[in-house]
Amino acid sequence: MTEPTHHPGRAPRVQREVTSFVRRSTRMRPVHLRAWERLRHAYVIEVPHRATSTSIAPGHPLDVAAAFGRTAPLVVEIGPGTGESLVAMAAARPEADVLAFEVYLPGVARAIGRLHEAEVTNVRLLQSDAVDGLTHLLGPASVQELWTFFPDPWPKVKHHKRRLVDRAFADLVTSRLRPGGSWRLATDWADYAIQMRAVLDPHPALVNAATDPSGWADRLADRPLTRFEQRGIDAGRTVRDLHYRRR
Ligand SMILES: C[S@@+](CC[C@H](N)C(=O)[O-])C[C@H]1O[C@@H](n2cnc3c(N)ncnc32)[C@H](O)[C@@H]1O
């Protein structure tokens, strides 16, 4: 990413040269395709896009109250994958509206199948790039809590520029969080955890809200163990949770 132009109260304008994801196959197993066709209208928000299907066109801010049919504190999840954390954590917060951005279509289809099975109704998903979503759909200080659990690690040094959590992304997230709002992150990649701390600890709009003097946060009690997290643990990696508050 290039450096953003920051204007207080507005999303920084980020001219992205690389994205945190690559286009993957959209092929789905028949069971997930059926879930997609049957349930997408209940859970998936369609928005105008630019050149690619995961992009979002500027100039069409989301009417969040209309999307959820009520006004409630807004939680945003970035990259829920197949929705393992999303479903459990949204179910535990019926008082909140949970909006999730996931670029991977089969993941979205699995997530809406899980939501339907669990009868969770306070979630809407966009099959879209979260950077475009935060930039173009959501207003300043509109988000109460934001979750970034196990973002793609891009372990090779030449790919580090694809990592989602960098200063430009932190500027964008903080512009969308309400004062006092929380940003919770987790990763099982030690150098990514350190990169997150290096970017977020000194960020002028954030306070590290971890209670432990080490600065690493306790695991959120109801954050379930996902397939990605289990894979990291099986490979001997240490999971780090991080918690920041918007000043
Ligand atoms: C490693 S997976 C983790 C999934 C899930 N959070 C978990 O813990 O099981 C990261 C996910 O982030 C999604 N992703 C990456 N960049 C994204 C972006 N810019 N916007 C939305 N989703 C993104 C990927 O498609 C992938 O599903």
The ligand as an SDF file (V2000), in Angstrom:
LIG
                    3D

 27 29  0  0  0  0  0  0  0  0999 V2000
   -6.3690  -17.3230    7.0970 C   0  0  0  0  0  0  0  0  0  0  0  0
   -8.0670  -17.0420    6.7710 S   0  0  0  0  0  0  0  0  0  0  0  0
   -8.7570  -16.9280    8.4130 C   0  0  0  0  0  0  0  0  0  0  0  0
  -10.2470  -17.1620    8.4360 C   0  0  0  0  0  0  0  0  0  0  0  0
  -10.9360  -16.9810    9.7960 C   0  0  0  0  0  0  0  0  0  0  0  0
  -10.7730  -15.6210   10.3080 N   0  0  0  0  0  0  0  0  0  0  0  0
  -10.4530  -17.9790   10.8030 C   0  0  0  0  0  0  0  0  0  0  0  0
   -9.8410  -17.5730   11.8060 O   0  0  0  0  0  0  0  0  0  0  0  0
  -10.7060  -19.1670   10.6140 O   0  0  0  0  0  0  0  0  0  0  0  0
   -8.0810  -15.3500    6.2160 C   0  0  0  0  0  0  0  0  0  0  0  0
   -9.3240  -14.9800    5.4460 C   0  0  0  0  0  0  0  0  0  0  0  0
   -9.2960  -13.5920    5.1410 O   0  0  0  0  0  0  0  0  0  0  0  0
   -9.8410  -13.4060    3.8300 C   0  0  0  0  0  0  0  0  0  0  0  0
   -9.3360  -12.1040    3.3370 N   0  0  0  0  0  0  0  0  0  0  0  0
   -8.0630  -11.7740    3.0460 C   0  0  0  0  0  0  0  0  0  0  0  0
   -7.9640  -10.4850    2.6780 N   0  0  0  0  0  0  0  0  0  0  0  0
   -9.2410   -9.9830    2.7280 C   0  0  0  0  0  0  0  0  0  0  0  0
   -9.7860   -8.6930    2.4580 C   0  0  0  0  0  0  0  0  0  0  0  0
   -9.0280   -7.6880    2.0620 N   0  0  0  0  0  0  0  0  0  0  0  0
  -11.1260   -8.5440    2.5990 N   0  0  0  0  0  0  0  0  0  0  0  0
  -11.9150   -9.5720    3.0090 C   0  0  0  0  0  0  0  0  0  0  0  0
  -11.4420  -10.8040    3.2770 N   0  0  0  0  0  0  0  0  0  0  0  0
  -10.1110  -11.0100    3.1480 C   0  0  0  0  0  0  0  0  0  0  0  0
   -9.3610  -14.6180    3.0680 C   0  0  0  0  0  0  0  0  0  0  0  0
  -10.1470  -14.8870    1.9240 O   0  0  0  0  0  0  0  0  0  0  0  0
   -9.4740  -15.7180    4.1310 C   0  0  0  0  0  0  0  0  0  0  0  0
  -10.7360  -16.3450    4.1060 O   0  0  0  0  0  0  0  0  0  0  0  0
  1  2  1  0
  2  3  1  0
  2 10  1  0
  3  4  1  0
  4  5  1  0
  5  6  1  0
  5  7  1  0
  7  8  2  0
  7  9  1  0
 10 11  1  0
 11 12  1  0
 11 26  1  0
 12 13  1  0
 13 14  1  0
 13 24  1  0
 14 15  1  0
 14 23  1  0
 15 16  2  0
 16 17  1  0
 17 18  1  0
 17 23  2  0
 18 19  1  0
 18 20  2  0
 20 21  1  0
 21 22  2  0
 22 23  1  0
 24 25  1  0
 24 26  1  0
 26 27  1  0
M  CHG  2   2   1   9  -1
M  END
$$$$
